[in-house]
Amino acid sequence: MNWKGESDGKNGICLPCEVYAGGPEPSACSRGVDYLSREEEEILGSLRELKEKARFLRGQIKGIEFAGEMGHVVDGARGELSTELEAAMAEMKELRKAWKELEARLRKANARKLALLGHGPWEDAGAGNP
């Protein structure tokens, strides 16, 4: 029998605690798996969408800055570039704000899940007492 954290010698997985507690031997190691609630999945999906928007917007901002630095820009076009840059920067600021709000929601959703599983206090979950 292997000690906790050692390989089983067959397929290189470490045996989980259930083996040592007299439980059935699992078919695979689940130590690296993270189980998500539906709420967490939705929030993570929203965060991915925000990240995609931010990447596109960052490229747009770099393009506007590059166009402004070229030196051959007419005064009218320079003003238009400046306006576009300000609008893009304002949109980026809104994306950052939305990101922080979603991160806070994700922390609460995670705390709520852990509280429901009995691993944390209800105060952290923001749901009051059970």
N, C-alpha and C positions, 0 to 999 in steps of 0.2 A: 504494500500500500504506500502511496506517495504522501508526502507532507503537503500541507496547503501551499500553493504557489509553485509546486514542482510539476514538471511535465509528466504525463502518463506513459511516455515512451512509445506510444502507438501513433498518435496523430498530432503530438505537440501541443495539446491543450492543457491548461491547468484545471484541476478538478475543483469544482465549487464546494462550498461549505456543506451542502446537503449530503455529500458522500460521507463526510466525517460525522454527521449527526445521525447516521443510521437511515437516511432516506434513500430513495431509489437513485441509481446512478444515471445522471442525465446523458443525453445523446450528444450534446455539444456544450461548450462553455458559453454562458450568457453574460459574462462579466463585462464585455465591451458593448452590450446592447443597451440602449436607452429607450425606455418606453415613454411615449408621448400621449398626452390627453388630446382629445379633439380640439380643445381650445388652444393648446400649445401648437398643434399642427397648423391651425388657421393663422395664428399670429406669426409663426415662422414663414408661412407662405406670403403673408403681407410684407414681412421684412425682406424676403427675396425680391418681391416686386419693387419695393423701394430701392433696393440695391441696384437693380437693373436700370431704373429711372435715373438714379444718381450717376451711374457709369456713363449713360448716354449724355446726361447734362454736363458732366465733367469734360467729356470730349467736345461738346458744343462750346463750352467756355474756353477751352484751350484753342479751338479753332478761331473764335472771335478775337482772343488775345493775339494770336499769331497774325491774323489779318490786320489788326491795328498796328502791329510792330513792323509791318512790311515797309512802311515809309511812303508808298505810292498812293496813299488813300486821300481822296478829295475831302475837303472840309465837311461837305454834306454827308458823305458816307461815314466819316469819322464820328459824327454825332449819332448816326443811326447805329453804328457798331457799339457806341457807348450805351445807348438805350437798350440794345439787345443784351449787352453784358450785364447791365443792372437788373434787367428782368430775369436773366438766367441765375444770377447770384441770389436774387430774392426767392426764386423757386427752390434753389439749393438750400436756403435757410429754412424754408417750409418743410422740405424733405428731412432735414436734420431734426426739426421739431417733432415731426411725425414719428421718426425713428426712435427718439427718446421716449415718446409716449408708448409706443409698441413694446419697447424694452421693459418699461415699468409694468405693462400688462402681462408680459411674459414671466417676469419675476413673480407676480401675484398668482398667475395660473400655476406655475411650478410649485409655489408654496401651498396653494390650495390642494394640488394633487398629493403632495407629501403629507399634508395634514389629514386628508381623507384616508391615506394609507397608514396613518398612525405614526408618521416619522417627523412631525413638526407641530408646533403650537398653532392654534387657530388664529392668533393675533397676527402672525406673519401672512396668513392667507387673505386677510382683509375681509373675512366673511363673518366676523363676530364670533360668538360662541355657538357650538354645534347644537 
